[in-house]
Amino acid sequence: MKYESGFNRMEVASSYTLHMVNSASSPYRAGNRAWQIQGDS
């Protein structure tokens, strides 16, 4: 049981980290795209 709960906790932590990385990188991507559009015009 202890190993199972530890594995579940690890899974939750990794999916949370993935979510944080995705939400951190999407504003960066949007800003990068806006910067590229500004550079083109």
mmCIF entry with sequence, helices, sheets and N, C-alpha, C, O atoms, coordinates in Angstrom:
data_MODEL
# 
_entry.id   MODEL 
# 
_entity.id                         1 
_entity.type                       polymer 
_entity.pdbx_number_of_molecules   1 
# 
_entity_poly.entity_id                      1 
_entity_poly.type                           'polypeptide(L)' 
_entity_poly.nstd_linkage                   no 
_entity_poly.nstd_monomer                   no 
_entity_poly.pdbx_seq_one_letter_code       MKYESGFNRMEVASSYTLHMVNSASSPYRAGNRAWQIQGDS 
_entity_poly.pdbx_seq_one_letter_code_can   MKYESGFNRMEVASSYTLHMVNSASSPYRAGNRAWQIQGDS 
_entity_poly.pdbx_strand_id                 A 
# 
loop_
_entity_poly_seq.entity_id 
_entity_poly_seq.num 
_entity_poly_seq.mon_id 
_entity_poly_seq.hetero 
1 1  MET n 
1 2  LYS n 
1 3  TYR n 
1 4  GLU n 
1 5  SER n 
1 6  GLY n 
1 7  PHE n 
1 8  ASN n 
1 9  ARG n 
1 10 MET n 
1 11 GLU n 
1 12 VAL n 
1 13 ALA n 
1 14 SER n 
1 15 SER n 
1 16 TYR n 
1 17 THR n 
1 18 LEU n 
1 19 HIS n 
1 20 MET n 
1 21 VAL n 
1 22 ASN n 
1 23 SER n 
1 24 ALA n 
1 25 SER n 
1 26 SER n 
1 27 PRO n 
1 28 TYR n 
1 29 ARG n 
1 30 ALA n 
1 31 GLY n 
1 32 ASN n 
1 33 ARG n 
1 34 ALA n 
1 35 TRP n 
1 36 GLN n 
1 37 ILE n 
1 38 GLN n 
1 39 GLY n 
1 40 ASP n 
1 41 SER n 
# 
_struct_asym.id          A 
_struct_asym.entity_id   1 
# 
_struct_conf.conf_type_id            HELX_P 
_struct_conf.id                      HELX_P1 
_struct_conf.pdbx_PDB_helix_id       AA1 
_struct_conf.beg_label_comp_id       LYS 
_struct_conf.beg_label_asym_id       A 
_struct_conf.beg_label_seq_id        2 
_struct_conf.pdbx_beg_PDB_ins_code   ? 
_struct_conf.end_label_comp_id       ASP 
_struct_conf.end_label_asym_id       A 
_struct_conf.end_label_seq_id        40 
_struct_conf.pdbx_end_PDB_ins_code   ? 
_struct_conf.beg_auth_comp_id        LYS 
_struct_conf.beg_auth_asym_id        A 
_struct_conf.beg_auth_seq_id         2 
_struct_conf.end_auth_comp_id        ASP 
_struct_conf.end_auth_asym_id        A 
_struct_conf.end_auth_seq_id         40 
_struct_conf.pdbx_PDB_helix_class    1 
_struct_conf.details                 ? 
_struct_conf.pdbx_PDB_helix_length   39 
# 
_struct_conf_type.id          HELX_P 
_struct_conf_type.criteria    ? 
_struct_conf_type.reference   ? 
# 
loop_
_atom_site.group_PDB 
_atom_site.id 
_atom_site.type_symbol 
_atom_site.label_atom_id 
_atom_site.label_alt_id 
_atom_site.label_comp_id 
_atom_site.label_asym_id 
_atom_site.label_entity_id 
_atom_site.label_seq_id 
_atom_site.pdbx_PDB_ins_code 
_atom_site.Cartn_x 
_atom_site.Cartn_y 
_atom_site.Cartn_z 
_atom_site.occupancy 
_atom_site.B_iso_or_equiv 
_atom_site.pdbx_formal_charge 
_atom_site.auth_seq_id 
_atom_site.auth_comp_id 
_atom_site.auth_asym_id 
_atom_site.auth_atom_id 
_atom_site.pdbx_PDB_model_num 
ATOM 1   N N  . MET A 1 1  ? 0.837  -1.207 0.000   1.00 0.00 ? 1  MET A N  1 
ATOM 2   C CA . MET A 1 1  ? 0.000  0.000  0.000   1.00 0.00 ? 1  MET A CA 1 
ATOM 3   C C  . MET A 1 1  ? 0.875  1.262  0.000   1.00 0.00 ? 1  MET A C  1 
ATOM 4   O O  . MET A 1 1  ? 0.594  2.234  -0.702  1.00 0.00 ? 1  MET A O  1 
ATOM 5   N N  . LYS A 1 2  ? 1.923  1.217  0.793   1.00 0.00 ? 2  LYS A N  1 
ATOM 6   C CA . LYS A 1 2  ? 2.784  2.403  0.865   1.00 0.00 ? 2  LYS A CA 1 
ATOM 7   C C  . LYS A 1 2  ? 3.400  2.707  -0.505  1.00 0.00 ? 2  LYS A C  1 
ATOM 8   O O  . LYS A 1 2  ? 3.448  3.858  -0.938  1.00 0.00 ? 2  LYS A O  1 
ATOM 9   N N  . TYR A 1 3  ? 3.869  1.648  -1.178  1.00 0.00 ? 3  TYR A N  1 
ATOM 10  C CA . TYR A 1 3  ? 4.490  1.836  -2.501  1.00 0.00 ? 3  TYR A CA 1 
ATOM 11  C C  . TYR A 1 3  ? 3.458  2.377  -3.491  1.00 0.00 ? 3  TYR A C  1 
ATOM 12  O O  . TYR A 1 3  ? 3.770  3.232  -4.319  1.00 0.00 ? 3  TYR A O  1 
ATOM 13  N N  . GLU A 1 4  ? 2.225  1.870  -3.396  1.00 0.00 ? 4  GLU A N  1 
ATOM 14  C CA . GLU A 1 4  ? 1.177  2.289  -4.322  1.00 0.00 ? 4  GLU A CA 1 
ATOM 15  C C  . GLU A 1 4  ? 0.862  3.777  -4.134  1.00 0.00 ? 4  GLU A C  1 
ATOM 16  O O  . GLU A 1 4  ? 0.735  4.512  -5.113  1.00 0.00 ? 4  GLU A O  1 
ATOM 17  N N  . SER A 1 5  ? 0.737  4.213  -2.893  1.00 0.00 ? 5  SER A N  1 
ATOM 18  C CA . SER A 1 5  ? 0.420  5.618  -2.652  1.00 0.00 ? 5  SER A CA 1 
ATOM 19  C C  . SER A 1 5  ? 1.584  6.506  -3.081  1.00 0.00 ? 5  SER A C  1 
ATOM 20  O O  . SER A 1 5  ? 1.375  7.614  -3.575  1.00 0.00 ? 5  SER A O  1 
ATOM 21  N N  . GLY A 1 6  ? 2.811  6.019  -2.891  1.00 0.00 ? 6  GLY A N  1 
ATOM 22  C CA . GLY A 1 6  ? 3.974  6.780  -3.335  1.00 0.00 ? 6  GLY A CA 1 
ATOM 23  C C  . GLY A 1 6  ? 3.995  6.918  -4.846  1.00 0.00 ? 6  GLY A C  1 
ATOM 24  O O  . GLY A 1 6  ? 4.340  7.974  -5.377  1.00 0.00 ? 6  GLY A O  1 
ATOM 25  N N  . PHE A 1 7  ? 3.623  5.845  -5.540  1.00 0.00 ? 7  PHE A N  1 
ATOM 26  C CA . PHE A 1 7  ? 3.591  5.883  -7.000  1.00 0.00 ? 7  PHE A CA 1 
ATOM 27  C C  . PHE A 1 7  ? 2.519  6.859  -7.470  1.00 0.00 ? 7  PHE A C  1 
ATOM 28  O O  . PHE A 1 7  ? 2.739  7.623  -8.409  1.00 0.00 ? 7  PHE A O  1 
ATOM 29  N N  . ASN A 1 8  ? 1.353  6.832  -6.812  1.00 0.00 ? 8  ASN A N  1 
ATOM 30  C CA . ASN A 1 8  ? 0.278  7.743  -7.189  1.00 0.00 ? 8  ASN A CA 1 
ATOM 31  C C  . ASN A 1 8  ? 0.705  9.196  -6.955  1.00 0.00 ? 8  ASN A C  1 
ATOM 32  O O  . ASN A 1 8  ? 0.407  10.079 -7.760  1.00 0.00 ? 8  ASN A O  1 
ATOM 33  N N  . ARG A 1 9  ? 1.395  9.425  -5.857  1.00 0.00 ? 9  ARG A N  1 
ATOM 34  C CA . ARG A 1 9  ? 1.857  10.774 -5.544  1.00 0.00 ? 9  ARG A CA 1 
ATOM 35  C C  . ARG A 1 9  ? 2.852  11.242 -6.618  1.00 0.00 ? 9  ARG A C  1 
ATOM 36  O O  . ARG A 1 9  ? 2.830  12.395 -7.049  1.00 0.00 ? 9  ARG A O  1 
ATOM 37  N N  . MET A 1 10 ? 3.724  10.312 -7.035  1.00 0.00 ? 10 MET A N  1 
ATOM 38  C CA . MET A 1 10 ? 4.691  10.642 -8.085  1.00 0.00 ? 10 MET A CA 1 
ATOM 39  C C  . MET A 1 10 ? 3.976  10.996 -9.385  1.00 0.00 ? 10 MET A C  1 
ATOM 40  O O  . MET A 1 10 ? 4.354  11.945 -10.071 1.00 0.00 ? 10 MET A O  1 
ATOM 41  N N  . GLU A 1 11 ? 2.941  10.229 -9.717  1.00 0.00 ? 11 GLU A N  1 
ATOM 42  C CA . GLU A 1 11 ? 2.189  10.473 -10.947 1.00 0.00 ? 11 GLU A CA 1 
ATOM 43  C C  . GLU A 1 11 ? 1.516  11.848 -10.898 1.00 0.00 ? 11 GLU A C  1 
ATOM 44  O O  . GLU A 1 11 ? 1.542  12.593 -11.877 1.00 0.00 ? 11 GLU A O  1 
ATOM 45  N N  . VAL A 1 12 ? 0.923  12.173 -9.763  1.00 0.00 ? 12 VAL A N  1 
ATOM 46  C CA . VAL A 1 12 ? 0.264  13.473 -9.601  1.00 0.00 ? 12 VAL A CA 1 
ATOM 47  C C  . VAL A 1 12 ? 1.295  14.594 -9.715  1.00 0.00 ? 12 VAL A C  1 
ATOM 48  O O  . VAL A 1 12 ? 1.046  15.613 -10.359 1.00 0.00 ? 12 VAL A O  1 
ATOM 49  N N  . ALA A 1 13 ? 2.453  14.397 -9.086  1.00 0.00 ? 13 ALA A N  1 
ATOM 50  C CA . ALA A 1 13 ? 3.497  15.424 -9.120  1.00 0.00 ? 13 ALA A CA 1 
ATOM 51  C C  . ALA A 1 13 ? 4.001  15.638 -10.537 1.00 0.00 ? 13 ALA A C  1 
ATOM 52  O O  . ALA A 1 13 ? 4.231  16.774 -10.952 1.00 0.00 ? 13 ALA A O  1 
ATOM 53  N N  . SER A 1 14 ? 4.175  14.543 -11.289 1.00 0.00 ? 14 SER A N  1 
ATOM 54  C CA . SER A 1 14 ? 4.709  14.689 -12.652 1.00 0.00 ? 14 SER A CA 1 
ATOM 55  C C  . SER A 1 14 ? 3.678  15.349 -13.568 1.00 0.00 ? 14 SER A C  1 
ATOM 56  O O  . SER A 1 14 ? 4.043  16.163 -14.416 1.00 0.00 ? 14 SER A O  1 
ATOM 57  N N  . SER A 1 15 ? 2.407  15.014 -13.411 1.00 0.00 ? 15 SER A N  1 
ATOM 58  C CA . SER A 1 15 ? 1.385  15.640 -14.252 1.00 0.00 ? 15 SER A CA 1 
ATOM 59  C C  . SER A 1 15 ? 1.227  17.114 -13.868 1.00 0.00 ? 15 SER A C  1 
ATOM 60  O O  . SER A 1 15 ? 0.972  17.952 -14.733 1.00 0.00 ? 15 SER A O  1 
ATOM 61  N N  . TYR A 1 16 ? 1.378  17.436 -12.581 1.00 0.00 ? 16 TYR A N  1 
ATOM 62  C CA . TYR A 1 16 ? 1.320  18.827 -12.132 1.00 0.00 ? 16 TYR A CA 1 
ATOM 63  C C  . TYR A 1 16 ? 2.501  19.609 -12.707 1.00 0.00 ? 16 TYR A C  1 
ATOM 64  O O  . TYR A 1 16 ? 2.342  20.742 -13.160 1.00 0.00 ? 16 TYR A O  1 
ATOM 65  N N  . THR A 1 17 ? 3.686  18.996 -12.685 1.00 0.00 ? 17 THR A N  1 
ATOM 66  C CA . THR A 1 17 ? 4.877  19.643 -13.252 1.00 0.00 ? 17 THR A CA 1 
ATOM 67  C C  . THR A 1 17 ? 4.682  19.879 -14.742 1.00 0.00 ? 17 THR A C  1 
ATOM 68  O O  . THR A 1 17 ? 5.023  20.943 -15.257 1.00 0.00 ? 17 THR A O  1 
ATOM 69  N N  . LEU A 1 18 ? 4.130  18.882 -15.434 1.00 0.00 ? 18 LEU A N  1 
ATOM 70  C CA . LEU A 1 18 ? 3.873  19.009 -16.862 1.00 0.00 ? 18 LEU A CA 1 
ATOM 71  C C  . LEU A 1 18 ? 2.905  20.160 -17.122 1.00 0.00 ? 18 LEU A C  1 
ATOM 72  O O  . LEU A 1 18 ? 3.091  20.934 -18.062 1.00 0.00 ? 18 LEU A O  1 
ATOM 73  N N  . HIS A 1 19 ? 1.869  20.271 -16.287 1.00 0.00 ? 19 HIS A N  1 
ATOM 74  C CA . HIS A 1 19 ? 0.887  21.344 -16.427 1.00 0.00 ? 19 HIS A CA 1 
ATOM 75  C C  . HIS A 1 19 ? 1.555  22.699 -16.217 1.00 0.00 ? 19 HIS A C  1 
ATOM 76  O O  . HIS A 1 19 ? 1.293  23.647 -16.959 1.00 0.00 ? 19 HIS A O  1 
ATOM 77  N N  . MET A 1 20 ? 2.430  22.791 -15.192 1.00 0.00 ? 20 MET A N  1 
ATOM 78  C CA . MET A 1 20 ? 3.121  24.049 -14.902 1.00 0.00 ? 20 MET A CA 1 
ATOM 79  C C  . MET A 1 20 ? 4.026  24.429 -16.077 1.00 0.00 ? 20 MET A C  1 
ATOM 80  O O  . MET A 1 20 ? 4.080  25.594 -16.473 1.00 0.00 ? 20 MET A O  1 
ATOM 81  N N  . VAL A 1 21 ? 4.732  23.447 -16.630 1.00 0.00 ? 21 VAL A N  1 
ATOM 82  C CA . VAL A 1 21 ? 5.629  23.716 -17.760 1.00 0.00 ? 21 VAL A CA 1 
ATOM 83  C C  . VAL A 1 21 ? 4.823  24.189 -18.963 1.00 0.00 ? 21 VAL A C  1 
ATOM 84  O O  . VAL A 1 21 ? 5.228  25.122 -19.656 1.00 0.00 ? 21 VAL A O  1 
ATOM 85  N N  . ASN A 1 22 ? 3.683  23.549 -19.213 1.00 0.00 ? 22 ASN A N  1 
ATOM 86  C CA . ASN A 1 22 ? 2.849  23.926 -20.359 1.00 0.00 ? 22 ASN A CA 1 
ATOM 87  C C  . ASN A 1 22 ? 2.293  25.333 -20.188 1.00 0.00 ? 22 ASN A C  1 
ATOM 88  O O  . ASN A 1 22 ? 2.320  26.122 -21.133 1.00 0.00 ? 22 ASN A O  1 
ATOM 89  N N  . SER A 1 23 ? 1.792  25.662 -19.008 1.00 0.00 ? 23 SER A N  1 
ATOM 90  C CA . SER A 1 23 ? 1.208  26.985 -18.820 1.00 0.00 ? 23 SER A CA 1 
ATOM 91  C C  . SER A 1 23 ? 2.305  28.052 -18.747 1.00 0.00 ? 23 SER A C  1 
ATOM 92  O O  . SER A 1 23 ? 2.049  29.221 -19.035 1.00 0.00 ? 23 SER A O  1 
ATOM 93  N N  . ALA A 1 24 ? 3.520  27.657 -18.364 1.00 0.00 ? 24 ALA A N  1 
ATOM 94  C CA . ALA A 1 24 ? 4.624  28.623 -18.349 1.00 0.00 ? 24 ALA A CA 1 
ATOM 95  C C  . ALA A 1 24 ? 5.134  28.875 -19.760 1.00 0.00 ? 24 ALA A C  1 
ATOM 96  O O  . ALA A 1 24 ? 5.561  29.985 -20.079 1.00 0.00 ? 24 ALA A O  1 
ATOM 97  N N  . SER A 1 25 ? 5.092  27.844 -20.611 1.00 0.00 ? 25 SER A N  1 
ATOM 98  C CA . SER A 1 25 ? 5.658  27.987 -21.951 1.00 0.00 ? 25 SER A CA 1 
ATOM 99  C C  . SER A 1 25 ? 4.668  28.603 -22.936 1.00 0.00 ? 25 SER A C  1 
ATOM 100 O O  . SER A 1 25 ? 5.096  29.170 -23.941 1.00 0.00 ? 25 SER A O  1 
ATOM 101 N N  . SER A 1 26 ? 3.357  28.513 -22.685 1.00 0.00 ? 26 SER A N  1 
ATOM 102 C CA . SER A 1 26 ? 2.423  29.069 -23.657 1.00 0.00 ? 26 SER A CA 1 
ATOM 103 C C  . SER A 1 26 ? 2.450  30.613 -23.709 1.00 0.00 ? 26 SER A C  1 
ATOM 104 O O  . SER A 1 26 ? 2.388  31.156 -24.811 1.00 0.00 ? 26 SER A O  1 
ATOM 105 N N  . PRO A 1 27 ? 2.538  31.342 -22.595 1.00 0.00 ? 27 PRO A N  1 
ATOM 106 C CA . PRO A 1 27 ? 2.694  32.805 -22.707 1.00 0.00 ? 27 PRO A CA 1 
ATOM 107 C C  . PRO A 1 27 ? 4.023  33.168 -23.382 1.00 0.00 ? 27 PRO A C  1 
ATOM 108 O O  . PRO A 1 27 ? 4.109  34.150 -24.119 1.00 0.00 ? 27 PRO A O  1 
ATOM 109 N N  . TYR A 1 28 ? 5.053  32.360 -23.116 1.00 0.00 ? 28 TYR A N  1 
ATOM 110 C CA . TYR A 1 28 ? 6.356  32.602 -23.752 1.00 0.00 ? 28 TYR A CA 1 
ATOM 111 C C  . TYR A 1 28 ? 6.242  32.433 -25.262 1.00 0.00 ? 28 TYR A C  1 
ATOM 112 O O  . TYR A 1 28 ? 6.783  33.232 -26.027 1.00 0.00 ? 28 TYR A O  1 
ATOM 113 N N  . ARG A 1 29 ? 5.536  31.389 -25.684 1.00 0.00 ? 29 ARG A N  1 
ATOM 114 C CA . ARG A 1 29 ? 5.351  31.154 -27.118 1.00 0.00 ? 29 ARG A CA 1 
ATOM 115 C C  . ARG A 1 29 ? 4.534  32.286 -27.742 1.00 0.00 ? 29 ARG A C  1 
ATOM 116 O O  . ARG A 1 29 ? 4.851  32.754 -28.835 1.00 0.00 ? 29 ARG A O  1 
ATOM 117 N N  . ALA A 1 30 ? 3.492  32.719 -27.053 1.00 0.00 ? 30 ALA A N  1 
ATOM 118 C CA . ALA A 1 30 ? 2.650  33.797 -27.569 1.00 0.00 ? 30 ALA A CA 1 
ATOM 119 C C  . ALA A 1 30 ? 3.469  35.085 -27.680 1.00 0.00 ? 30 ALA A C  1 
ATOM 120 O O  . ALA A 1 30 ? 3.360  35.810 -28.668 1.00 0.00 ? 30 ALA A O  1 
ATOM 121 N N  . GLY A 1 31 ? 4.285  35.365 -26.670 1.00 0.00 ? 31 GLY A N  1 
ATOM 122 C CA . GLY A 1 31 ? 5.138  36.550 -26.696 1.00 0.00 ? 31 GLY A CA 1 
ATOM 123 C C  . GLY A 1 31 ? 6.161  36.458 -27.806 1.00 0.00 ? 31 GLY A C  1 
ATOM 124 O O  . GLY A 1 31 ? 6.444  37.451 -28.476 1.00 0.00 ? 31 GLY A O  1 
ATOM 125 N N  . ASN A 1 32 ? 6.718  35.281 -28.007 1.00 0.00 ? 32 ASN A N  1 
ATOM 126 C CA . ASN A 1 32 ? 7.703  35.075 -29.072 1.00 0.00 ? 32 ASN A CA 1 
ATOM 127 C C  . ASN A 1 32 ? 7.065  35.303 -30.432 1.00 0.00 ? 32 ASN A C  1 
ATOM 128 O O  . ASN A 1 32 ? 7.673  35.900 -31.320 1.00 0.00 ? 32 ASN A O  1 
ATOM 129 N N  . ARG A 1 33 ? 5.821  34.818 -30.593 1.00 0.00 ? 33 ARG A N  1 
ATOM 130 C CA . ARG A 1 33 ? 5.109  34.985 -31.854 1.00 0.00 ? 33 ARG A CA 1 
ATOM 131 C C  . ARG A 1 33 ? 4.826  36.472 -32.104 1.00 0.00 ? 33 ARG A C  1 
ATOM 132 O O  . ARG A 1 33 ? 4.989  36.962 -33.221 1.00 0.00 ? 33 ARG A O  1 
ATOM 133 N N  . ALA A 1 34 ? 4.404  37.179 -31.058 1.00 0.00 ? 34 ALA A N  1 
ATOM 134 C CA . ALA A 1 34 ? 4.124  38.606 -31.180 1.00 0.00 ? 34 ALA A CA 1 
ATOM 135 C C  . ALA A 1 34 ? 5.401  39.364 -31.544 1.00 0.00 ? 34 ALA A C  1 
ATOM 136 O O  . ALA A 1 34 ? 5.366  40.303 -32.339 1.00 0.00 ? 34 ALA A O  1 
ATOM 137 N N  . TRP A 1 35 ? 6.517  38.955 -30.962 1.00 0.00 ? 35 TRP A N  1 
ATOM 138 C CA . TRP A 1 35 ? 7.802  39.605 -31.258 1.00 0.00 ? 35 TRP A CA 1 
ATOM 139 C C  . TRP A 1 35 ? 8.197  39.358 -32.722 1.00 0.00 ? 35 TRP A C  1 
ATOM 140 O O  . TRP A 1 35 ? 8.710  40.255 -33.390 1.00 0.00 ? 35 TRP A O  1 
ATOM 141 N N  . GLN A 1 36 ? 7.955  38.143 -33.210 1.00 0.00 ? 36 GLN A N  1 
ATOM 142 C CA . GLN A 1 36 ? 8.268  37.827 -34.604 1.00 0.00 ? 36 GLN A CA 1 
ATOM 143 C C  . GLN A 1 36 ? 7.403  38.655 -35.563 1.00 0.00 ? 36 GLN A C  1 
ATOM 144 O O  . GLN A 1 36 ? 7.884  39.124 -36.595 1.00 0.00 ? 36 GLN A O  1 
ATOM 145 N N  . ILE A 1 37 ? 6.111  38.831 -35.207 1.00 0.00 ? 37 ILE A N  1 
ATOM 146 C CA . ILE A 1 37 ? 5.200  39.621 -36.048 1.00 0.00 ? 37 ILE A CA 1 
ATOM 147 C C  . ILE A 1 37 ? 5.664  41.077 -36.066 1.00 0.00 ? 37 ILE A C  1 
ATOM 148 O O  . ILE A 1 37 ? 5.645  41.723 -37.113 1.00 0.00 ? 37 ILE A O  1 
ATOM 149 N N  . GLN A 1 38 ? 6.080  41.591 -34.912 1.00 0.00 ? 38 GLN A N  1 
ATOM 150 C CA . GLN A 1 38 ? 6.577  42.969 -34.835 1.00 0.00 ? 38 GLN A CA 1 
ATOM 151 C C  . GLN A 1 38 ? 7.833  43.125 -35.696 1.00 0.00 ? 38 GLN A C  1 
ATOM 152 O O  . GLN A 1 38 ? 8.004  44.130 -36.386 1.00 0.00 ? 38 GLN A O  1 
ATOM 153 N N  . GLY A 1 39 ? 8.689  42.140 -35.649 1.00 0.00 ? 39 GLY A N  1 
ATOM 154 C CA . GLY A 1 39 ? 9.928  42.198 -36.420 1.00 0.00 ? 39 GLY A CA 1 
ATOM 155 C C  . GLY A 1 39 ? 9.667  42.170 -37.920 1.00 0.00 ? 39 GLY A C  1 
ATOM 156 O O  . GLY A 1 39 ? 10.411 42.773 -38.694 1.00 0.00 ? 39 GLY A O  1 
ATOM 157 N N  . ASP A 1 40 ? 8.608  41.468 -38.333 1.00 0.00 ? 40 ASP A N  1 
ATOM 158 C CA . ASP A 1 40 ? 8.306  41.365 -39.762 1.00 0.00 ? 40 ASP A CA 1 
ATOM 159 C C  . ASP A 1 40 ? 7.766  42.684 -40.318 1.00 0.00 ? 40 ASP A C  1 
ATOM 160 O O  . ASP A 1 40 ? 8.087  43.058 -41.447 1.00 0.00 ? 40 ASP A O  1 
ATOM 161 N N  . SER A 1 41 ? 6.952  43.390 -39.533 1.00 0.00 ? 41 SER A N  1 
ATOM 162 C CA . SER A 1 41 ? 6.296  44.584 -40.041 1.00 0.00 ? 41 SER A CA 1 
ATOM 163 C C  . SER A 1 41 ? 7.190  45.828 -39.991 1.00 0.00 ? 41 SER A C  1 
ATOM 164 O O  . SER A 1 41 ? 6.763  46.911 -40.390 1.00 0.00 ? 41 SER A O  1 
# 
